[in-house]
Amino acid sequence: MAGKTRATVEQKSSLASIATDPLRSFKFHVQISGPQGLQGAYPKLGFMAVSGLSMTTDVIAYRTGGMNVSTQKLPGQSDFSPITLSKGLCPGDQQLLDWMGQLFSVMQGVGKAYDTSTDFRATVDIMLIEHPVTKSTAKVQAVWRIYNAFPTSVAFGDLDAGQNMYAVHQMTLAHEGFDFKVAPNAKSSVTL
């Protein structure tokens, strides 16, 4: 034999460190600030799902007569997908529906229930919370701030006497973009 073989090797624990764990997608908080005509910030709303956090940029292909082998790519307009918020329907959930009503009031110009000069747009913060939580407060590990959001649709889940389900409603928001920040490490938190 050319060399000796070691009989043992050193190993660390098989469990990954919490500091290297990816963030969990099931622990989040949504805060809607405004619109001003609806008493400022909403109370804490317990949404069960948020979808549509994405952005795409169109590509403009450009080619000149002297460059026929490939096209040059230029960035075009960017667009942000609508965001859908889902939650169980609870007594007292009228504020989100009132927001849609305010939008109708502004669009129709009737101004019955709301001052039509009040902006119906809102800022929405979606905060991803640390997990596991071992103290009474939890750090925000990532946050999306959605700008100039307003409702474009409200939908209610099916009502079916043969099912053992809860009532669900969804609201889809159009918006003009978002900022995103993530904490630099597991021990820190992030704010916008």
TORPA-4810 file (N, C-alpha, C, O; in nm, 3 decimals):
<nodes>
NODE_1_0.084_-0.118_0.000_0.000_0.000_0.000_0.088_0.123_0.000_0.192_0.129_0.066_M
NODE_2_0.045_0.218_-0.075_0.122_0.340_-0.085_0.107_0.428_0.036_0.202_0.498_0.071_A
NODE_3_-0.007_0.430_0.101_-0.026_0.516_0.217_-0.127_0.456_0.313_-0.194_0.358_0.282_G
NODE_4_-0.137_0.517_0.431_-0.231_0.470_0.531_-0.369_0.529_0.506_-0.381_0.643_0.460_K
NODE_5_-0.473_0.453_0.534_-0.611_0.500_0.527_-0.658_0.536_0.666_-0.636_0.460_0.761_T
NODE_6_-0.722_0.649_0.680_-0.773_0.690_0.812_-0.893_0.606_0.849_-0.976_0.577_0.764_R
NODE_7_-0.902_0.567_0.972_-1.013_0.485_1.020_-1.135_0.569_1.057_-1.246_0.516_1.061_A
NODE_8_-1.117_0.698_1.084_-1.229_0.786_1.122_-1.219_0.917_1.046_-1.112_0.956_0.999_T
NODE_9_-1.331_0.984_1.034_-1.337_1.118_0.974_-1.417_1.208_1.066_-1.504_1.161_1.139_V
NODE_10_-1.388_1.337_1.062_-1.462_1.433_1.142_-1.583_1.481_1.064_-1.574_1.509_0.945_E
NODE_11_-1.697_1.490_1.132_-1.820_1.539_1.070_-1.889_1.634_1.165_-1.877_1.626_1.287_Q
NODE_12_-1.965_1.727_1.103_-2.049_1.817_1.181_-2.187_1.756_1.191_-2.217_1.655_1.126_K
NODE_13_-2.271_1.816_1.271_-2.409_1.771_1.286_-2.477_1.766_1.149_-2.448_1.848_1.062_S
NODE_14_-2.567_1.672_1.131_-2.634_1.657_1.003_-2.743_1.763_0.982_-2.791_1.781_0.870_S
NODE_15_-2.781_1.831_1.088_-2.883_1.936_1.075_-2.817_2.065_1.027_-2.711_2.104_1.076_L
NODE_16_-2.882_2.129_0.932_-2.829_2.256_0.881_-2.845_2.365_0.985_-2.937_2.360_1.067_A
NODE_17_-2.758_2.461_0.981_-2.767_2.575_1.071_-2.886_2.662_1.031_-2.914_2.678_0.912_S
NODE_18_-2.955_2.718_1.128_-3.068_2.806_1.099_-3.022_2.925_1.014_-3.098_2.976_0.932_I
NODE_19_-2.898_2.968_1.032_-2.847_3.082_0.956_-2.838_3.054_0.806_-2.837_3.147_0.726_A
NODE_20_-2.832_2.927_0.766_-2.822_2.894_0.624_-2.954_2.843_0.566_-2.961_2.813_0.447_T
NODE_21_-3.058_2.834_0.649_-3.187_2.787_0.599_-3.250_2.891_0.508_-3.239_3.011_0.534_D
NODE_22_-3.316_2.848_0.399_-3.392_2.944_0.318_-3.511_2.998_0.396_-3.558_2.935_0.491_P
NODE_23_-3.559_3.112_0.356_-3.675_3.172_0.423_-3.801_3.091_0.392_-3.817_3.038_0.282_L
NODE_24_-3.889_3.082_0.490_-4.015_3.009_0.471_-4.118_3.100_0.407_-4.127_3.218_0.443_R
NODE_25_-4.195_3.048_0.314_-4.294_3.130_0.243_-4.429_3.133_0.313_-4.518_3.207_0.270_S
NODE_26_-4.447_3.056_0.419_-4.578_3.048_0.484_-4.595_3.147_0.598_-4.704_3.156_0.654_F
NODE_27_-4.491_3.220_0.634_-4.501_3.311_0.749_-4.480_3.452_0.699_-4.366_3.496_0.681_K
NODE_28_-4.591_3.525_0.677_-4.583_3.659_0.621_-4.694_3.747_0.679_-4.790_3.699_0.738_F
NODE_29_-4.677_3.875_0.660_-4.774_3.974_0.707_-4.794_4.077_0.596_-4.698_4.118_0.531_H
NODE_30_-4.919_4.117_0.574_-4.952_4.218_0.473_-5.007_4.341_0.543_-5.099_4.330_0.624_V
NODE_31_-4.952_4.457_0.512_-5.000_4.584_0.568_-5.037_4.676_0.453_-4.953_4.707_0.368_Q
NODE_32_-5.163_4.720_0.449_-5.211_4.812_0.347_-5.220_4.950_0.411_-5.292_4.968_0.509_I
NODE_33_-5.148_5.048_0.357_-5.149_5.185_0.409_-5.229_5.273_0.314_-5.189_5.294_0.200_S
NODE_34_-5.341_5.324_0.362_-5.431_5.401_0.279_-5.533_5.308_0.219_-5.540_5.193_0.262_G
NODE_35_-5.611_5.349_0.125_-5.617_5.486_0.076_-5.670_5.581_0.184_-5.739_5.538_0.276_P
NODE_36_-5.637_5.708_0.170_-5.666_5.804_0.276_-5.815_5.819_0.303_-5.854_5.847_0.417_Q
NODE_37_-5.898_5.801_0.203_-6.043_5.814_0.222_-6.102_5.703_0.307_-6.218_5.711_0.347_G
NODE_38_-6.023_5.600_0.335_-6.072_5.486_0.413_-5.997_5.474_0.545_-5.959_5.364_0.585_L
NODE_39_-5.975_5.586_0.612_-5.920_5.589_0.748_-5.775_5.545_0.759_-5.738_5.482_0.858_Q
NODE_40_-5.692_5.577_0.662_-5.548_5.548_0.674_-5.516_5.401_0.665_-5.570_5.330_0.580_G
NODE_41_-5.427_5.353_0.753_-5.381_5.214_0.746_-5.489_5.119_0.795_-5.562_5.148_0.890_A
NODE_42_-5.498_5.004_0.729_-5.591_4.901_0.772_-5.538_4.831_0.895_-5.418_4.837_0.923_Y
NODE_43_-5.625_4.766_0.970_-5.574_4.682_1.079_-5.497_4.565_1.020_-5.495_4.546_0.898_P
NODE_44_-5.434_4.486_1.106_-5.361_4.369_1.057_-5.461_4.273_0.992_-5.556_4.227_1.056_K
NODE_45_-5.438_4.244_0.865_-5.527_4.157_0.791_-5.458_4.023_0.771_-5.345_4.018_0.722_L
NODE_46_-5.524_3.916_0.807_-5.464_3.783_0.798_-5.488_3.719_0.663_-5.580_3.639_0.647_G
NODE_47_-5.406_3.752_0.566_-5.419_3.689_0.434_-5.357_3.550_0.439_-5.256_3.528_0.507_F
NODE_48_-5.417_3.456_0.366_-5.364_3.320_0.363_-5.279_3.294_0.240_-5.205_3.196_0.237_M
NODE_49_-5.286_3.381_0.138_-5.204_3.362_0.019_-5.184_3.495_-0.052_-5.273_3.579_-0.057_A
NODE_50_-5.064_3.512_-0.107_-5.030_3.627_-0.190_-4.964_3.570_-0.315_-4.871_3.490_-0.306_V
NODE_51_-5.011_3.611_-0.432_-4.950_3.561_-0.555_-4.934_3.675_-0.655_-5.005_3.776_-0.648_S
NODE_52_-4.841_3.659_-0.748_-4.821_3.755_-0.854_-4.707_3.852_-0.833_-4.701_3.955_-0.901_G
NODE_53_-4.616_3.825_-0.742_-4.503_3.916_-0.718_-4.398_3.895_-0.826_-4.300_3.822_-0.805_L
NODE_54_-4.418_3.958_-0.940_-4.323_3.942_-1.049_-4.319_4.066_-1.138_-4.411_4.147_-1.140_S
NODE_55_-4.209_4.077_-1.211_-4.189_4.188_-1.305_-4.129_4.131_-1.432_-4.045_4.041_-1.427_M
NODE_56_-4.171_4.183_-1.546_-4.113_4.143_-1.674_-4.077_4.268_-1.754_-4.145_4.370_-1.744_T
NODE_57_-3.972_4.256_-1.832_-3.930_4.365_-1.921_-3.935_4.312_-2.064_-3.876_4.208_-2.095_T
NODE_58_-4.006_4.384_-2.149_-4.014_4.345_-2.290_-3.877_4.362_-2.356_-3.797_4.446_-2.315_D
NODE_59_-3.853_4.281_-2.457_-3.730_4.289_-2.533_-3.762_4.343_-2.673_-3.854_4.295_-2.739_V
NODE_60_-3.686_4.443_-2.715_-3.701_4.499_-2.849_-3.585_4.446_-2.932_-3.469_4.472_-2.902_I
NODE_61_-3.618_4.373_-3.037_-3.515_4.321_-3.126_-3.482_4.428_-3.230_-3.572_4.491_-3.287_A
NODE_62_-3.354_4.449_-3.255_-3.309_4.551_-3.350_-3.202_4.490_-3.440_-3.111_4.423_-3.392_Y
NODE_63_-3.214_4.513_-3.568_-3.114_4.460_-3.661_-3.089_4.562_-3.771_-3.182_4.624_-3.822_R
NODE_64_-2.962_4.578_-3.805_-2.927_4.666_-3.917_-2.885_4.580_-4.035_-2.855_4.461_-4.019_T
NODE_65_-2.882_4.639_-4.152_-2.847_4.565_-4.273_-2.709_4.504_-4.270_-2.686_4.401_-4.334_G
NODE_66_-2.616_4.564_-4.197_-2.480_4.513_-4.194_-2.458_4.403_-4.090_-2.352_4.341_-4.089_G
NODE_67_-2.558_4.379_-4.003_-2.545_4.276_-3.898_-2.659_4.177_-3.913_-2.756_4.184_-3.838_M
NODE_68_-2.649_4.085_-4.007_-2.758_3.992_-4.035_-2.746_3.860_-3.961_-2.835_3.776_-3.972_N
NODE_69_-2.638_3.839_-3.886_-2.617_3.712_-3.818_-2.704_3.701_-3.693_-2.763_3.596_-3.667_V
NODE_70_-2.711_3.807_-3.616_-2.791_3.804_-3.493_-2.855_3.941_-3.471_-2.814_4.042_-3.529_S
NODE_71_-2.956_3.941_-3.386_-3.024_4.067_-3.355_-2.965_4.127_-3.228_-2.921_4.055_-3.138_T
NODE_72_-2.967_4.256_-3.224_-2.929_4.327_-3.102_-3.054_4.335_-3.016_-3.163_4.358_-3.067_Q
NODE_73_-3.039_4.317_-2.888_-3.153_4.320_-2.795_-3.147_4.447_-2.712_-3.043_4.481_-2.655_K
NODE_74_-3.260_4.517_-2.707_-3.273_4.638_-2.627_-3.385_4.619_-2.525_-3.486_4.556_-2.557_L
NODE_75_-3.368_4.673_-2.404_-3.478_4.662_-2.309_-3.592_4.755_-2.348_-3.570_4.870_-2.388_P
NODE_76_-3.713_4.705_-2.337_-3.832_4.784_-2.367_-3.902_4.824_-2.238_-3.838_4.852_-2.137_G
NODE_77_-4.034_4.827_-2.245_-4.112_4.866_-2.128_-4.118_4.753_-2.027_-4.119_4.635_-2.063_Q
NODE_78_-4.121_4.790_-1.900_-4.135_4.692_-1.792_-4.278_4.696_-1.741_-4.344_4.799_-1.744_S
NODE_79_-4.324_4.582_-1.694_-4.459_4.573_-1.641_-4.458_4.483_-1.518_-4.375_4.392_-1.506_D
NODE_80_-4.550_4.509_-1.427_-4.561_4.434_-1.304_-4.693_4.359_-1.304_-4.798_4.416_-1.332_F
NODE_81_-4.688_4.231_-1.274_-4.807_4.148_-1.274_-4.902_4.193_-1.163_-4.858_4.245_-1.061_S
NODE_82_-5.032_4.173_-1.184_-5.127_4.201_-1.076_-5.099_4.108_-0.957_-5.053_3.995_-0.975_P
NODE_83_-5.128_4.157_-0.839_-5.108_4.079_-0.717_-5.244_4.036_-0.665_-5.336_4.118_-0.657_I
NODE_84_-5.258_3.909_-0.630_-5.383_3.858_-0.576_-5.364_3.824_-0.429_-5.273_3.750_-0.392_T
NODE_85_-5.452_3.877_-0.346_-5.453_3.851_-0.203_-5.575_3.765_-0.173_-5.686_3.798_-0.215_L
NODE_86_-5.556_3.656_-0.100_-5.666_3.566_-0.064_-5.676_3.555_0.087_-5.574_3.552_0.157_S
NODE_87_-5.799_3.550_0.136_-5.820_3.532_0.279_-5.956_3.473_0.305_-6.045_3.479_0.220_K
NODE_88_-5.971_3.415_0.422_-6.102_3.367_0.464_-6.192_3.486_0.492_-6.148_3.587_0.546_G
NODE_89_-6.318_3.473_0.456_-6.415_3.581_0.477_-6.457_3.581_0.623_-6.508_3.481_0.674_L
NODE_90_-6.435_3.693_0.691_-6.464_3.705_0.834_-6.558_3.823_0.858_-6.560_3.918_0.779_C
NODE_91_-6.635_3.818_0.966_-6.713_3.937_1.001_-6.619_4.056_1.021_-6.512_4.041_1.080_P
NODE_92_-6.658_4.172_0.972_-6.575_4.292_0.984_-6.482_4.313_0.867_-6.402_4.407_0.870_G
NODE_93_-6.489_4.229_0.764_-6.400_4.241_0.648_-6.450_4.343_0.545_-6.415_4.333_0.428_D
NODE_94_-6.529_4.436_0.586_-6.590_4.530_0.492_-6.491_4.630_0.433_-6.516_4.683_0.325_Q
NODE_95_-6.380_4.658_0.501_-6.289_4.762_0.454_-6.234_4.737_0.315_-6.224_4.830_0.235_Q
NODE_96_-6.199_4.612_0.283_-6.146_4.583_0.150_-6.253_4.604_0.043_-6.224_4.651_-0.066_L
NODE_97_-6.377_4.569_0.075_-6.485_4.591_-0.020_-6.518_4.739_-0.032_-6.555_4.785_-0.140_L
NODE_98_-6.506_4.814_0.076_-6.525_4.959_0.070_-6.421_5.024_-0.020_-6.449_5.123_-0.087_D
NODE_99_-6.301_4.969_-0.022_-6.194_5.021_-0.109_-6.236_5.007_-0.255_-6.218_5.100_-0.334_W
NODE_100_-6.293_4.894_-0.290_-6.343_4.875_-0.427_-6.458_4.973_-0.454_-6.469_5.027_-0.564_M
NODE_101_-6.542_4.995_-0.355_-6.652_5.092_-0.369_-6.600_5.233_-0.391_-6.659_5.309_-0.468_G
NODE_102_-6.493_5.269_-0.323_-6.434_5.401_-0.342_-6.384_5.417_-0.486_-6.400_5.523_-0.546_Q
NODE_103_-6.324_5.312_-0.540_-6.276_5.316_-0.678_-6.392_5.340_-0.774_-6.380_5.421_-0.866_L
NODE_104_-6.504_5.271_-0.753_-6.623_5.293_-0.838_-6.672_5.436_-0.827_-6.709_5.497_-0.927_F
NODE_105_-6.673_5.489_-0.705_-6.719_5.626_-0.682_-6.634_5.726_-0.759_-6.686_5.820_-0.818_S
NODE_106_-6.502_5.705_-0.758_-6.411_5.794_-0.830_-6.432_5.780_-0.981_-6.437_5.880_-1.052_V
NODE_107_-6.444_5.655_-1.029_-6.462_5.632_-1.173_-6.592_5.691_-1.225_-6.594_5.747_-1.335_M
NODE_108_-6.700_5.681_-1.148_-6.830_5.730_-1.192_-6.846_5.880_-1.168_-6.934_5.943_-1.226_Q
NODE_109_-6.761_5.935_-1.083_-6.769_6.078_-1.055_-6.887_6.118_-0.971_-6.924_6.236_-0.969_G
NODE_110_-6.949_6.024_-0.900_-7.066_6.057_-0.819_-7.030_6.113_-0.683_-7.098_6.202_-0.633_V
NODE_111_-6.925_6.063_-0.623_-6.876_6.118_-0.497_-6.975_6.112_-0.384_-6.972_6.198_-0.296_G
NODE_112_-7.064_6.013_-0.382_-7.165_6.003_-0.275_-7.102_5.968_-0.141_-7.120_6.039_-0.042_K
NODE_113_-7.028_5.859_-0.139_-6.975_5.810_-0.012_-6.836_5.862_0.020_-6.796_5.866_0.136_A
NODE_114_-6.762_5.902_-0.083_-6.624_5.941_-0.062_-6.596_6.072_-0.134_-6.659_6.104_-0.234_Y
NODE_115_-6.500_6.144_-0.081_-6.452_6.264_-0.149_-6.374_6.220_-0.272_-6.272_6.152_-0.259_D
NODE_116_-6.419_6.257_-0.391_-6.356_6.210_-0.514_-6.217_6.268_-0.534_-6.143_6.221_-0.620_T
NODE_117_-6.179_6.369_-0.458_-6.043_6.421_-0.468_-5.944_6.333_-0.391_-5.823_6.347_-0.407_S
NODE_118_-5.995_6.243_-0.308_-5.909_6.153_-0.231_-5.855_6.044_-0.323_-5.930_5.982_-0.399_T
NODE_119_-5.727_6.021_-0.315_-5.664_5.920_-0.399_-5.705_5.781_-0.351_-5.702_5.754_-0.230_D
NODE_120_-5.742_5.694_-0.442_-5.782_5.558_-0.409_-5.664_5.462_-0.410_-5.683_5.343_-0.384_F
NODE_121_-5.544_5.509_-0.441_-5.427_5.423_-0.445_-5.367_5.404_-0.305_-5.382_5.489_-0.218_R
NODE_122_-5.301_5.291_-0.287_-5.245_5.260_-0.155_-5.105_5.200_-0.170_-5.067_5.152_-0.276_A
NODE_123_-5.030_5.206_-0.060_-4.902_5.138_-0.051_-4.925_5.008_0.025_-4.990_5.007_0.130_T
NODE_124_-4.871_4.899_-0.027_-4.888_4.767_0.035_-4.750_4.712_0.068_-4.663_4.703_-0.019_V
NODE_125_-4.730_4.676_0.194_-4.606_4.612_0.238_-4.634_4.465_0.265_-4.724_4.431_0.342_D
NODE_126_-4.556_4.378_0.202_-4.566_4.233_0.224_-4.435_4.191_0.288_-4.329_4.197_0.226_I
NODE_127_-4.445_4.148_0.415_-4.326_4.119_0.495_-4.314_3.970_0.522_-4.408_3.908_0.572_M
NODE_128_-4.199_3.914_0.490_-4.169_3.774_0.518_-4.104_3.769_0.656_-4.003_3.835_0.679_L
NODE_129_-4.161_3.691_0.746_-4.121_3.690_0.886_-4.029_3.570_0.914_-4.044_3.464_0.854_I
NODE_130_-3.932_3.591_1.005_-3.840_3.482_1.041_-3.916_3.364_1.100_-4.023_3.379_1.159_E
NODE_131_-3.857_3.246_1.084_-3.913_3.125_1.141_-3.798_3.027_1.164_-3.715_3.014_1.074_H
NODE_132_-3.787_2.960_1.274_-3.879_2.963_1.386_-3.860_3.087_1.473_-3.753_3.148_1.476_P
NODE_133_-3.966_3.124_1.542_-3.963_3.239_1.632_-3.947_3.187_1.773_-4.026_3.104_1.819_V
NODE_134_-3.845_3.234_1.844_-3.819_3.186_1.979_-3.841_3.294_2.084_-3.816_3.272_2.203_T
NODE_135_-3.888_3.413_2.041_-3.915_3.522_2.134_-4.052_3.582_2.102_-4.122_3.535_2.012_K
NODE_136_-4.091_3.684_2.177_-4.224_3.743_2.157_-4.234_3.828_2.032_-4.344_3.856_1.985_S
NODE_137_-4.122_3.872_1.977_-4.122_3.950_1.853_-4.045_3.874_1.746_-3.953_3.797_1.775_T
NODE_138_-4.084_3.896_1.621_-4.017_3.828_1.510_-3.959_3.932_1.415_-4.016_4.038_1.395_A
NODE_139_-3.844_3.899_1.358_-3.778_3.990_1.265_-3.837_3.976_1.126_-3.882_3.868_1.086_K
NODE_140_-3.838_4.087_1.052_-3.876_4.086_0.912_-3.751_4.050_0.833_-3.651_4.121_0.839_V
NODE_141_-3.756_3.940_0.759_-3.640_3.891_0.685_-3.638_3.937_0.539_-3.532_3.941_0.477_Q
NODE_142_-3.755_3.971_0.485_-3.764_4.024_0.348_-3.893_4.105_0.339_-3.991_4.076_0.408_A
NODE_143_-3.892_4.206_0.253_-4.012_4.289_0.238_-4.025_4.336_0.094_-3.927_4.373_0.029_V
NODE_144_-4.149_4.334_0.046_-4.186_4.392_-0.083_-4.273_4.513_-0.053_-4.371_4.501_0.021_W
NODE_145_-4.240_4.629_-0.107_-4.326_4.747_-0.095_-4.387_4.773_-0.232_-4.316_4.801_-0.329_R
NODE_146_-4.519_4.763_-0.238_-4.595_4.778_-0.362_-4.646_4.921_-0.369_-4.704_4.970_-0.273_I
NODE_147_-4.625_4.988_-0.482_-4.660_5.128_-0.497_-4.786_5.148_-0.580_-4.809_5.079_-0.680_Y
NODE_148_-4.868_5.244_-0.537_-4.988_5.289_-0.610_-5.080_5.173_-0.646_-5.124_5.160_-0.760_N
NODE_149_-5.109_5.089_-0.550_-5.196_4.973_-0.572_-5.342_5.014_-0.559_-5.378_5.098_-0.477_A
NODE_150_-5.425_4.952_-0.641_-5.569_4.969_-0.630_-5.638_4.841_-0.677_-5.583_4.769_-0.761_F
NODE_151_-5.757_4.811_-0.624_-5.824_4.686_-0.659_-5.880_4.689_-0.800_-5.938_4.788_-0.844_P
NODE_152_-5.862_4.578_-0.871_-5.920_4.565_-1.004_-6.027_4.457_-1.008_-6.110_4.455_-1.099_T
NODE_153_-6.027_4.367_-0.911_-6.134_4.267_-0.905_-6.146_4.213_-0.763_-6.049_4.208_-0.687_S
NODE_154_-6.266_4.174_-0.732_-6.297_4.106_-0.607_-6.372_3.980_-0.644_-6.465_3.984_-0.725_V
NODE_155_-6.334_3.868_-0.587_-6.400_3.741_-0.617_-6.427_3.666_-0.487_-6.350_3.674_-0.392_A
NODE_156_-6.537_3.595_-0.486_-6.574_3.514_-0.371_-6.572_3.368_-0.411_-6.610_3.333_-0.523_F
NODE_157_-6.529_3.282_-0.319_-6.527_3.139_-0.345_-6.668_3.084_-0.359_-6.765_3.148_-0.319_G
NODE_158_-6.677_2.964_-0.416_-6.807_2.900_-0.435_-6.870_2.868_-0.300_-6.801_2.839_-0.202_D
NODE_159_-7.002_2.876_-0.297_-7.080_2.835_-0.180_-7.138_2.698_-0.213_-7.208_2.682_-0.313_L
NODE_160_-7.110_2.600_-0.129_-7.151_2.463_-0.159_-7.185_2.393_-0.028_-7.097_2.370_0.056_D
NODE_161_-7.313_2.359_-0.011_-7.358_2.296_0.113_-7.299_2.156_0.131_-7.301_2.103_0.242_A
NODE_162_-7.248_2.097_0.025_-7.191_1.963_0.033_-7.044_1.961_0.070_-6.986_1.854_0.085_G
NODE_163_-6.983_2.077_0.085_-6.841_2.084_0.117_-6.819_2.125_0.262_-6.904_2.191_0.322_Q
NODE_164_-6.708_2.087_0.317_-6.669_2.125_0.453_-6.555_2.225_0.440_-6.439_2.190_0.463_N
NODE_165_-6.587_2.349_0.404_-6.488_2.452_0.373_-6.525_2.583_0.441_-6.635_2.597_0.496_M
NODE_166_-6.434_2.676_0.437_-6.461_2.812_0.484_-6.481_2.902_0.363_-6.438_2.869_0.253_Y
NODE_167_-6.548_3.015_0.385_-6.572_3.112_0.277_-6.444_3.189_0.250_-6.377_3.235_0.342_A
NODE_168_-6.409_3.203_0.122_-6.286_3.269_0.081_-6.320_3.387_-0.008_-6.413_3.381_-0.088_V
NODE_169_-6.245_3.495_0.007_-6.256_3.601_-0.094_-6.116_3.643_-0.136_-6.020_3.635_-0.060_H
NODE_170_-6.109_3.689_-0.261_-5.983_3.731_-0.321_-5.997_3.873_-0.374_-6.103_3.913_-0.422_Q
NODE_171_-5.889_3.947_-0.366_-5.883_4.080_-0.424_-5.757_4.087_-0.510_-5.648_4.052_-0.464_M
NODE_172_-5.773_4.132_-0.633_-5.659_4.149_-0.723_-5.625_4.297_-0.732_-5.713_4.380_-0.751_T
NODE_173_-5.497_4.328_-0.717_-5.450_4.466_-0.717_-5.362_4.493_-0.838_-5.270_4.416_-0.867_L
NODE_174_-5.389_4.601_-0.908_-5.296_4.653_-1.008_-5.203_4.749_-0.934_-5.242_4.807_-0.833_A
NODE_175_-5.082_4.764_-0.984_-4.987_4.854_-0.916_-4.883_4.901_-1.015_-4.877_4.854_-1.129_H
NODE_176_-4.800_4.995_-0.970_-4.701_5.057_-1.058_-4.558_5.018_-1.024_-4.464_5.088_-1.061_E
NODE_177_-4.541_4.908_-0.954_-4.406_4.861_-0.926_-4.384_4.833_-0.779_-4.467_4.866_-0.694_G
NODE_178_-4.270_4.769_-0.750_-4.237_4.739_-0.612_-4.087_4.747_-0.589_-4.007_4.734_-0.682_F
NODE_179_-4.051_4.767_-0.463_-3.914_4.754_-0.415_-3.907_4.625_-0.337_-4.006_4.581_-0.279_D
NODE_180_-3.790_4.563_-0.337_-3.769_4.440_-0.261_-3.637_4.448_-0.187_-3.536_4.487_-0.245_F
NODE_181_-3.639_4.410_-0.060_-3.516_4.404_0.019_-3.518_4.276_0.101_-3.623_4.233_0.149_K
NODE_182_-3.401_4.216_0.116_-3.385_4.098_0.199_-3.274_4.126_0.301_-3.177_4.195_0.272_V
NODE_183_-3.291_4.071_0.420_-3.193_4.091_0.527_-3.058_4.033_0.483_-3.054_3.930_0.416_A
NODE_184_-2.946_4.098_0.518_-2.814_4.049_0.477_-2.776_3.916_0.542_-2.698_3.840_0.485_P
NODE_185_-2.830_3.888_0.660_-2.802_3.760_0.726_-2.918_3.727_0.819_-3.007_3.809_0.841_N
NODE_186_-2.918_3.606_0.874_-3.028_3.558_0.956_-3.045_3.635_1.087_-3.153_3.633_1.146_A
NODE_187_-2.941_3.702_1.133_-2.949_3.773_1.261_-3.003_3.915_1.246_-3.032_3.980_1.347_K
NODE_188_-3.018_3.965_1.126_-3.063_4.102_1.106_-3.204_4.106_1.051_-3.256_4.004_1.006_S
NODE_189_-3.264_4.223_1.055_-3.396_4.241_0.997_-3.386_4.353_0.892_-3.284_4.421_0.881_S
NODE_190_-3.494_4.370_0.816_-3.492_4.467_0.708_-3.618_4.553_0.715_-3.725_4.505_0.752_V
NODE_191_-3.603_4.680_0.678_-3.717_4.772_0.665_-3.700_4.852_0.540_-3.588_4.870_0.491_T
NODE_192_-3.809_4.901_0.487_-3.805_4.989_0.368_-3.827_5.132_0.413_-3.827_5.223_0.330_L
</nodes>
